[in-house]
Amino acid sequence: MGLHIYYQKYLKLTNRTDEEIFLCEENAYLTATQVSYIKQDAHRAYEKQARYQEEIFLRTKRRIVRLRTAVWNVSRQNWGWHGDDFVGVFERISRGAACFANFSIRHESISLVMDTHPAYSEEKRASQLYFLIDPEAQRAAPKRFKSIGDVKRYYGDHVNEVLKEVHDIGETVEKMLRLFLPSTYQEVVLADVIRMDRIVELMTQVNYNLDLNYAQRLAFEEVEHLLPFQYETGRLQRRAWAEKMQSKRMRHFFEDDFFEGWYQPIAHDLEHSLYNAILEIEREYWPRFQSYVQKGTAMKTGALLFFDDVTDAHEDNFREIITDMYNCLAGDVKKVASETLKDFKRLYRELQSSYTNLFKKELAEYLEKFKFGSEFVSENFAMVNVFLHQMHLERWSQDRTYGFWSLACDIGGALDLFLGASMLTIIEIVYLCYHYRICEKLFKRTTDSFQEW
């Protein structure tokens, strides 16, 4: 009974009050009722553990299917990380907006000018400003001014207004025209993200079947790619798989390498290089350009900048080009870019969510269970006090086979002593040792004297 009270106090101190002690009173066996209760509790615990393991099993399979489905959706939408399943932003916008696709064909002149357009020299820019301020005088003496400073000294502050208009119109046209050039967008993704294929390959080797009940709830085209993985391969155990994915090389792959090599370039092209640029044109550049249109100088300045001459044909051509560019960008291109950006971010969120749930939560929690700590001990060990009804003990010992007294008995027997090992035997042993020691010295001394003689 004292042990029972002691263990109750121990459980209370260790915050294990939910555990139960079975006590055999007066060294008797447990009753049949107690045995039945113990068996029932053990059976319930076994069933609960089995259900728990099955839930983990099914949950992991569902998360594998979700991640594989997300990867397949990315490839199906041609946002993959291979050459055969990746379509860049420029090609996507060309497919979705006809005005974007054939712009260079419809306006070959401006495209050719922009491709071969050299940087203006100081003298050339001064001549343009001179023409915009005083066309008649510029035609009479086109090389009168060698620099912009010379023009400013002659015409005063009015030159700054004209120079600002030239800069604003040129920047507006170049800003819009840059969005129609293939060189603005990235055509391929970085090769480092191919490691994602290794992650998918590891999933196919894990000792799990495809959850067919879950797969049947998906559309047929969504599970068709899952059929090769519905059989158990057993080439990779779950713990080995978890440890591979938690290794230093794989742990931060998705957040670092994959994000920078796959998501960031595509999102930069769609959001920064295209969609945000269109919004910036609508908000800042186009209103400034319209102010020069209302002033009546925009077409003249544009024709001079991009055709090096101001004629009615050049002004009409410039008006048609810049109006077509703006309407195309603010209309179809903006719509397609917005929808494409939204779909791409949705695919990435699905991929990120399924990847995080499987590798950052499921497998990380699974590996935590293998760390030998208080939680592991509380979930995997039970303290059991065993009381024996009957116990038999046997003691086995081994003595030395030959000792001093055995030697004394043998010597006494050799001397025909009746008592064997006795005081007389000890005296005989001492005398024998003393005698042989003295005799040995005398013999040695006699031998030395004889040799000297």
N, C-alpha and C positions, 0 to 999 in steps of 0.2 A: 504493500500500500504506500510505503514511503517513496518508492521509485515512481509510482503513479503521480504523486503530488509534485515530485521533483521535475518530471518531464512536462507537467502542465505549466509550471512556472517557467521552464525553459522556452516552451512554445509561446508563452505570453511575452517574454522578453524579446524574442526574435520576431514578433508580429506575425506569428503563424497560428493564430487562434482558430482559423478555419479548419485545421487538421484535427484528426480524431485519434484517440488512444484506445486500443482494445486491451483490457487487462484480464489476465487469467487469475482469478481469485483462489487463494489457498492452493496454488499449484495444481489446479484442476484443468481439464480440457475445456475448450470453448463449447458452449451448448450448441445444439443443432440450429436454434434460431439465430444465434450470433454468426455461425458459419454461413447460414443462408443470407443474412444481411451483407456480410462481407463479399460473398459471391455476386450478389445483385449490384453492389456498389462497383465492384471490379468490372462487371459486364457493362454497366452504364458508362464507366470511364473509358472502356475500350471502344464502345460505340461512338462516344463523343469524339474521341481521338480519331477514329476512322472517318467520321463525317468532316472533321476539321481538315484532315489530310486530303480528302476528296474535294473539299471546297478550294483548298490551295491548288490542287491539281487542275481543276476546271478553270479557276481564275487565271492561272498562268497560261493555260492554253488559249483562253479568250484574248488575253493581252498579246500573245504571240500572233494570233490571227489578225487582231486590229493593227498591229504594227506592220505585218506583212501586207495587209490591205492598203494601209496608208502609203507604203513604198510602191505598191503596184499602181495606185491612183496617181502618184507623182509621175511614174513612167508612162501611164496611159495618157496623161495630159501633156506629154512631151516636155516635162520639166526635169527629166532624169539627169544623171551625171555621166552618161555615156554619149558618144558621138551619134549613135543611132536612135536615141530616144530624147534628144534635146533639141528644141527649136528656140532660137534666140528671140529677143524682143523685137528687133527690126523686122524679121520675117513674120512674126505674129501680127504686128500692126499693119504690115503690107497686106496680109490676108484679110484682116478685118475692116480696113478702110481703103477703098479703091482710090480715093484722091491721093492718099499717101503713097500707094504703090506705083502709080504712073506719073508722079509729079515731075521727075527728071525728064520724062518723055515729053510731057506737055510744055514744060518750060526748060527746054534744053539750053537756051541762050543764057539764062541766069545761072544754071548749073555749071556751064562751061566757064562763065566769067568767074564764079567763085572758086572753081578748081585751079584756074590759071591766073587768078588775080594777084598781082605782086603788091608788096607793101609800098605805100605812097612815100615818095621822098619829100623833103621839106619844101623844095621848089615846086613840086607838083601840087602839094596841098595849098601852098600860097597862091598858085595860079587858079585853083578851084575857088578859093575864097574871093579872089579878085573878080572872077567871073560872076559869082552869086551877088556881089555887091554892085558891080558896075559892068554889065556884059559888053556894052559898046566899047568902053575903054580897054577891056581885056582883049577883045578881038583886034583892036588896033595895035596893042603892045602886049602880047601874051607873056613875055618874059621880063616884064618891067620889075617885078618883085622876086627876090631870091629866097626870102624866108617869110614866115608868118609875122615875125617882129617888124619887118619892113611894111607889111600891110597894115599892122596895128598903128604904126607911127604915122601913116598917111591918113587912114580912115577913122582912127580913134576907137572908142569903146564899142561901136557897132560891130566890129570884127568879132568880139567875144560872143555876141548873140548868134552870129552866123556860124561860128566855129562850134558852138554848142549844138546847133541844129544839125550840122553835118555829123557830129559824133553820135547824137541820139538816133538819127535815121539809120546810119550805118550799123550801129549796135543792134537796133531792132531787127533789121533785115538779117544780119548774121546770126542773131539769137534764134530766129525762126527757121532759117535755112539749115542751121546745124542739126535740127531735129530730123531733117529728111535725109541725112547722110548716114550710111551704114557704119562708118568709122566711129560714130558716137556711142555705139552699143557694143557689148561684149558678145562674141560669137560662141565661145566654149567656156566650160567651167574648169576649175583647176583640177589637176590629176590627183591631188592628195585625197580628195573625197571618195576615190574608188574604194577606200577602206570600208565604206559602208556595205559593199558587196560581201566582205568577209563577215560582217555582223549578221547579215541575212543568211549567209551560209552556215554560221554557227547555230542559228535558230533551227534550220532544217535538220541538224544532227542531234538536237535535243531529244531525249527519250519521252516524247509526248505525241499523242495522236491529235488529229484535227477534230475540233468540237463540231461534229456534223449537225447537231441541233442548232448551234449558232450559225453554221454555214448555210443551213437551209432557209434561215430567215433573211439571207442576203439575196440580191439578184443573181441570176445564174452567171452573168458576165463578170460579177465581182468575185465569185468563188471558183471560176474556171481555172484560174492560175494557182489555186490552193490545192487542187486535186493531187499533184505529185507529192505533196507533203502530208497526206492524210494517213500514211502508214508509219509505223514506229521503226526508226532506224537503230536507235540504241547505241550509236557511236560516241555519244557525249553525254555524260551524266550531268544532272542538274547543278551539283555543287561545282564541278569543273567548269561548266558553262558560266556560272555566276562569278567564279574567280577570274576567268578570262576577261569578262566584261568589266570587272572592277580593277583590272590591272592598270598600271600607270599609263600605258599607251592607249587604252580604250576608255578610261574613266572620263576624261574631258574631251573626247573626240567630237561629240556632237556640239557642245557649246563653243568650242574653239575652232578646230580645223574645218568641220563640216559647215558651221555657220559662216566662217570667213571665206571658205572656198566655194560654197554653193549658194546659200541664201543671200549673203550680202551683195555679191555682184549682180544677181538678178534683180533684187529689190532696189539696188542703186540705179540700174538702168530704167526700171519701170517707174519708180517713185521720184527719184531725184532728177535723173537726166531727162525724163519725158513728162510725167504728170505734173510735178511741181514746177517745171520750166514753163509749161503751158499756163498754169495758174499765175506765174510771175509775169508772163507776157500780157495776159488779160488785165492784171491788176496794175502794172507799172508801165510797161513798154508801149502797149497799144494806145492808152490814153494820151501819152506824150506825142505819139505819132499823129493822132487825130487832131491835136492842137495845131500842129504844123499844116495839116490838111485844111483846117478851117482858116488858117492864115494865108493859104494859097501858095505856099512855097515847097511843100513836101515832095510833090511829083518832080518838080524841077531839080531839087537837090538830089533825089534818088536817081534820076536819069543821069545826072552828071557824075555821081559816084560810081555807078555800075555800068554805064555805057560810054562814059567820057565825052558825051555830047548831049546837048539839050535840044531835042526836036519834039514835035508833037507825037511822032510814032514812038519815040523812046519813052516819053512820059506816059502814053497809053499802055505801052508794054510793061512799064514798071508798076503802074496802077493795077493792071490785071494780075501780075505776079504776086504782089504783096497782099492784095485782097484775097486771092485764091489760097495763099499760104495761111493767112489768118483764119479764114472760114474753115479750111480743112483741119487745122490744129484745134480750134475752139469747138469744132463740131464732132465729126466722126472719130478723129484721133483721140480726142479727150475722152469720149465715151468708151472707146475700145480699151484705152489705157486704164481707165478707172475700173472697168469690169475685169480686165486681166489681172490688175494688181489685187483686187479683192479676191479673186479665185486663187491666185498664187499664195496669198497670205493665209487663206483658209486651208489650203493643202499643207502649208508649213505648220500651222497650228495643230492640225490632226497628226502630222508626223511627229512633231515635238511632244504632244501630249501622250501619244502611244509609246514613244521611246522613253519618256520620263517615267511613265507608270510601270513599264516593264523593267527597265534597267536601273533606275534611280530609286524606286520604291520596292518593287517586288523582290528583285534579286538582292538588293542591299539589306532588306529586312531578313531575307533567308540566310544570308551570311552572318548576320548578327546572332542568330541562334547557335552558331558554332563557337562563339566566343565564350570561354569558360569564366562566367561571372556569377553574381548573385541571382540574376534572372535565369540563367541556364540551370543553376543548381535547383532553384525553386520549381522549375518546370520539368526537370528530368530525374531528380533524385527524391527518394522518400526515406524517412528515418523509421526503421523498424526495430523494435525491441523483442528479441526472441528469448522465451523462457523455456528451458528444457524440463520435461517431465521426469526423465531419468538419465543419468549420465555415468558412464564407466570410464575410469582413468587407469592407465597402465604406465608405469615408469620403467624405462629402459636405461641402464647405465653400464659402463664398461670400465673395469679396473685394469691396472697395469699387470701384465703377465709375469714379470720378473723384477724383483726389487732387492733392496739391501739385505733384508732378512732372509730372502730366498738364497742369496749368496752365502750368508752366514750359516744357514742350515746345511748347505752343500759342503762347506769347508769343515764344519763340525762332524758331519758324517764321514768325510774322508779321513779325519783324525781319530775315528772310532770313539767319538764322544757320545755318551749315552743320551745326553739331553739335546744334542744337536746344537742349535743356536743358544748359547749361554754366555755368561761372563768369561768363562774359560776360553771360549771360541774367540771372543773379542781380543783377549790377551794374546792368544796364539797369532792372531792376524797382525796385531801391533808388533809383536816380537819378530814375526816373519819379515815384515816390511823393514824393521830396524836392522835386522841381521843382514839382509841382502844389500841394504844401502852401505853398511860398514864394510862388508866383504868386497863389494864392488870397488870401493875406494882403495882398500888394501891391495887388491889385485892390480888395479891401475898403477899404484905407486910401485909395486914390485916389478911390474913390467917396464916401467920407465927406468928403474935402477939397473935392471938387467941389460937394457939397451945401452945405457951409458957405459957399463962395464965392458 
